[in-house]
């Protein structure tokens, strides 16, 4: 089996001439010269990818049976972002879901030891209902926020064409939402799975192209048969999965992977294990985590179940239809306009030298929460499929609050560098330790320490998610039952970088 090259830092563009591509999963696309995006305030230029993509009419994998040779749509008129008083006024008067906003104050110790206060707004600011966002967002990943969260801030604090960045990218929720809104998406995550989960959805292929490619793959050709995985999969299903893995690894080694292969890889990762017949596995935990072989044996025994055969091709095609459901011509044109400019990085959030100073207008992100979720353990089976050693992925998940604050301070220092003067950071944290630890109070001094100004705290208070209920979590007892977002701003008169 081809080995996975080890690199300290990988940069991912849509340009195949870029040598540092994550896991060599670089779609084979026509090379194009970089395009520069002017920083309006700083006068710098950010080189962030190819100038154009091939026309859809000449690219069979992008034939979505829509209008041919249409120019990119004009972006929405450039309305200035809301000034902070206007945003605060909107939050204070917000009643879209029938409840009045509660206005509170969050207190934290200032650098001089004196208490500082930040206005805090509590309401349901976006819906908790399922399937209220783009179908392209329907990719499972544990501990991720809803797409409505980044959309709320992107719409209010940026203009089309500006750069939106997520330094803890995860499944790519912020990155994709930014692209759907005509913003230039940038993301970073030390977990190599993040780019694999994110990049294909920025330039989705057509259903016909996916079906054609699946028909060309020999799903009975694998030389690998890991018998310990038979607790999850029927023997025929496991052979098909291993054959698909072998195909993708071979295409990677030959540097011939394209966007259709990328998409199929994404869908295979998403469908590996789950709790219904729409997944390759027998019944197990929800698809955003994978239990151990030992735990799955116990689940099988408790449920008196054996893995049934699954049709891998059919499951991938069905999920493709679901993801492409909202990909109308206008959406595809918006994505085609901004996706080639995307920058996706695999490295620590506190060290991103590829991102120029003063280039980002808005950061929307959510960091790891005090070891609440073991990301590496959750993804061991996905790492197997990609040929990765899950234990080699070193994630920042501090166990103690002071260590978490130290790590976040270094992340804020880097975000201060890349942020434009006047730009914003929407930093989502949650309740942990059964609500006893409120991380918004802990994170405020971290941002202040590097020169950021705390503007407000927004608490989105709503019912628990479906996934949390699958864990058996009581809404008011454990886990995270609110989104708590601290909004920072880089002062306009900040020093030059």
N, C-alpha and C positions, 0 to 999 in steps of 0.2 A: 504494500500500500504506500502511496507517496507520502512522505513526511511533511509536516506542516512547518514552513519556515518560521523561525523565531526572530522577532524584531522588537526593539524597545518602543518604537513609535511607528504608527502606520497612518498615512493620510489617504483618504479615499475621495477621488473625483470621478466624474463620468468620463474623463479623458483617458483612454487606454495607454497613452504615452507616459502617464505618471508611473514611476517605478515602485512606489511604496503603497501597494494596495493590500487591504486587509485580506489575509489568507489567500492572496492571489485571486479572490473572487472578483475579478475585474471584467465587467461586461465588455465584449469586443465591439467597440463602436468606432465610427469614423472620427479621427483626430481632428481637432479644431484649435485655432489659436485662442489663448486666454482672453477673457474679457475683463475689463477693469470697471469697478464700481467706485465712483468718486465719493469720498467722505465729505458731505456738504459743509460740516463745521470745521473739520481738521485739515482739509485739503489733501489728505492722503488718498492713495488709491489701493484698493484691495483686489488682488488678482484671485478670482475665485472660480475659475473653471472655463470650459469652452464657451465660445460665443454663441453657438447654435447647435441644434441637433438635426440629423437628417430629416427631410420632409416625411410626413407620415405616409404619403402616397408611394414612397420608395422604400419603405421599411416594413416588411411583411409582419414582423412581430408586433407592430403598432397599429395594425389595421383594425380599428374598432367599428368599422362600417359607419363612419361619420363623414362629414363633408371633407373633400380632399383639397389640399393646397391652400388652406385658409391661413391668412396671416395671424400671428398672435393677437389676441384681443387687446384693445387698449385697456390699460389698468384704470381702476376707478379714479375719479378726480382726487387730487392730492389735498385732502383736508388736513389741517394741522392736528397733531395729537391733542387730547384734552389737557388743558393746564390742570395742575393739581387741585386748585380750589374747585374747578368744575367737576373733576372726578369725585372729590370728596362730597360735593353737593349731590351728585348723582347717587352715590352710595347711601347718603343719608335719607334721600327721598325715594329710594328704590322700593317698589311694591308689585313687581311684575308677577309674582307668584302668590300675592294676596296677603303677605305679612309685612308689617312695618319694620324698618331697620332699627335695631337697638344700637345706640352709640355708647361705647365704653371707653376706657383708657387702659392702655398697657404700660406698665412701669418697668423700667430697667435701670441699673446703675450706670451713670455716666462715667467718663474717664476721670473726673474729679471726685468720684465717690458719691456725688449728689444724685438723687433720683431724677430720671428724665421720663417724660410722658409722651406717648404716641397715640393719636386718635385711632379708635378701633371700631369697626363697623361689622355688625352681625346680622345676617339674613340668609335666605336661600337666594343666591345671586345667579345660579344656573341650575337647570333641571337635573334631578337625580334619576329621571326615567331612562331606561335602556334604549339604545338605537336612536338617539337624538342627534348623532353626529354623522359624518361621512362614513359610508360603508367601508372605505379603505382603512378606517381606524379599528376595525373589528379583528384585531390580532391580540391574543391573550398574552399577558405578561404580569407577573405578580408585582404588587406594590406600585401600580401606576395610577396617575390621576386621569380623570375624564378629559376628553378633548375640549369640552366646554370651558375648562379652566384656562388653558393658554389662549383660547379664542377670545375670552372675555378681556384679557389684557392686550392682546395683539390688536384687536379692533380699536381699542381706546387710546393706545399709547404709541402706535406706529403708523406709518404711511406705506402703501404699496411700493415695493422696490427696496425698502430698508431691510437691514440684516437683523434677523431674530435668531438667538442662540440658546442652546440648552447644554450645559456642561455635564449633566448627568442624564444622558439621552434616553437610556432604557430602551423601550420598544419604538421610540421615535415619535411620541405623541405630539410634542411641541414642534418638532421639525416638520412633520407632515402637515400639521394645522397651519403653520406659517406658510408653507408652499401652497396650500389650498387657498390661502388668502392673498396670494400674490407677493409675499415677502420672500426674501432670499433666506433659505434655511441653512443653519449651521448647527452642528451637534458634536458632542464628544462623550465618550464613555470608555472606561478602562476595560469593560466587558466586551470581548470581541464579537459576541452575539448581536450586539446592538446594531452595528452596521448591516449585518446580514438581515436583520428584521426590518430595518428602516429603508435602505436604499431602493429595493425593488418597487416599493409603493410610490416613490417619487416619479417613476416613469413606467407605469404598468403596461404589460403587453396585452394583446387581445386574447379573448377566450379561444378563438380559432387557432392562434399561434401556440397557445399552451396545449391544446388538444393534439395538434399536429406533432409537437415535440414529444409529448408523452407516448404517442403511437410509435415513435422511432426508438424508444428506449427498451432494451431487453431487460425485463423485470425478473428473469430467472438465470442471470449470468453471474451471480456473485460467487467469489471465492471465499468470502467470509461468512461464517454462520455462528454467531455468539450464542451458544445454547442457553446461557443464563438469562437471556432476554425472553425466553419462551414463557416466562411468568406474565409477560405483558402481551405477547403477540403469538398468534397462530403460526405454525412453522412456515406455511406458504406466504403469509404476510411478512414475516421476518425476512424471508429470502428476497421478497420484492423490495423491502426497505433497504436491505444490505446491497442489493443490486443498484438501486438508485444512488445510494451513497458512493458506490464504486464508480458509477458513471460520472457523478459530479466531481469526484476527486481526479479522475482521469482527464476530464475537460479542463479542470484547473491546472493540472500539470502541463497540459498542452497549450495553455493560455488561450483557450478557445471558448471559454464561458461567455455567454451573452446575456441580455436582459431576460430572456425567457428561462434560461437555466437559473438565473438569480431568483426569479419568481417561483419556480418549482421548488428550489431549495427552501425559500421562505415558507411556502405552504406545507412542505414535508415537516419542517420544524414545528409549525403550528399545529399539525394534526398528529404528531407522534403519539401522545397519550392524552386521555381525557375520560369523561364520564358518560359518553353516549356513543351511539353507533356511527357518529360522524367523525370518529377518530380511528386511527389504526389499531389501537389497543383494546383490550378488555376493559371493563369498568375499573377506573382508578380515580385518583384525585383530579380536581379541575386541571385544565391544560396548562396553567401558568406555573406548574411545579411538577417534579417527578419524584415519586417516593423511591426508596431503595428496593433492591430485589427482595430482601428479607421482608420488608413491609408489604410489598405486593403479594408475596406468598400468603401472608396473613389475611390480606383483603380477599384473596381468592378463596381461601379456606372458609372465612366467615360468611362469604356470600355463596359458597358452593358453586363457583363459576370456573370455567376454562375459557381461554381466549378463542373467540370465533374467527373464521377467515374474514378478511376485509379486502375490498377492492381498492388498492392504493390509487390507481389511475382515477377511478370514479370519485373518490373522496377529494382528491386534489382539484378535479374539475368542478365539483359542487362548491367547494370553498372559493374557488376562483370566481364563479358566478356571483357569490355573495359579496365578495370584496369589490367587484366591478359594477355592482348594482347602481351606484350613484355616479359612475364615470361617464357623464354626458359629454357632448362635444365641447361645451364651454369649460368644464372642469379639466378635461384633457389638455386643452390649449393653455390654460393657466399653468398647469404642471409643466408642460413642455417649455414654457417661457422661463421658469425659474429653476427647474431641476438641474440643468447643466451648470448652474452657478453654485450648487450646494457644496459645502465643505463638511465632511464627516471624518472625525478623528478617533483613534483608539489609543488613548493615553490618559494619564492622570489629569483631573480637572484643574489642578493647581499649576500645571505647566503645559501651556499650549502655545509654543513659540510660532507656530504656523499662522495664528490669528494676529493680524496687525493691531497695533494700539489704536484706540479711538475709532474702531470700525463697526461696532455693534450698537444698534439702537435700543434693543430690548433683550433682556435675559428672562426666560421663564423656565424654572427648574424645580426639582424636588430631590434633595440629597438622601443618602441612606440614613435611616433613623435608628441609631443606637442598637445595632444588631437585631432589630425587630425581625428582619427577614434574612435568611441565609441564601443569598442569591446563587452562590457557586453550587451548593448542594441541590437547589431547585433545578439547575440547568445541566446536570451531569449527563443526562441522556441526549440532550441537544448537542452537547459538546462531543459525545461519542459519534453522532451522525456527521459532524463537521470534521472529525479527525483531530479534535483538540483534547488536551488534558485539562479537565475542569479544575484540578488542584493548582494548575499553573497560573490561573487567573487571579490576580491579587486585587481584591476589591477593598475600598475604604469603608469599613463598617466598624467604627470604634464602639467599644462596649461601655465606656465611662463618659459622663457628660463633659468633663474637662478636656478629655482627649478629642471628643467630637467637636467641641468649640475651637480647639487649636487647629484641627483639620479644616473646619469651615472658614476660619480666619485666613488661612493660606489660599483657599479657593476664592474668597472675596478679594484678596489682594490681586489675583490674576484677573478677576472679572472687572475690577476697577481699571486695570490697564487696558483691556480690550473695549471697554464701554466708552461711547462718545460722551463728552460733556453734556449734561442734560439728559442722558439716557437713564433707563430704569432697569431694576432687577426685581422681578416678582419671585420671591423665594418661598416655596411652599413647604411647610413642615406640618407635623401632626401631633395628636395626643399620643403619648406612649406611657407605659407603666400605669395602665388603667386610668389615664387622665391626670395622674399626679404630676407628670412632667410636661410642661407646656413649652415646646421648643422655640416658640416665637419669642419668649422672654429670654431664652438662652442665646438666640442667634442675633438679636439686636446689637449687643456689644461687639460682636464679631465684625459686622459691617461698619460700625462707627470707627473701630480701631484702624481701618485702612482708608478712612476719608469719605465714606459714603454717608448720605443723610437719610435717616428713616423718615418716611413720609406718612405712612399709615399702616395699619394692620387690617386685613379683611378676613373675616371668618365666615366661610360658607357652611351653614349648618343644615344638614339634610339627613334623610334616612340612610341606613347602612346599605352597602352594595350587595348584589347577588353573590359575588365571590366570597365576601366576608361571611354571609350566612351559610355558605357551603362549609366554611371552617367551623361552624357552630359557635360563632362569637356573639355574645350578647351586646346589643347596641350601645348600652351605657356602661359596660363593665370592662371590656378589653379592646385592644386594637385601636384603630383610627376611625372616629366617627364624625370628624369635621375636617374640612380643608382650612388650614390656617396659613395665610399668605402675608409675609412681611414685604412691603414695597419700599425699596431703597431707590435713591437717585444719586447719580454722580453730579456734584455741583458744577454749574457752567463755568465757574471761574477756577476750576481745578488746575493744578500745575500741569505743564506740558510733559508728555512722556518721552 
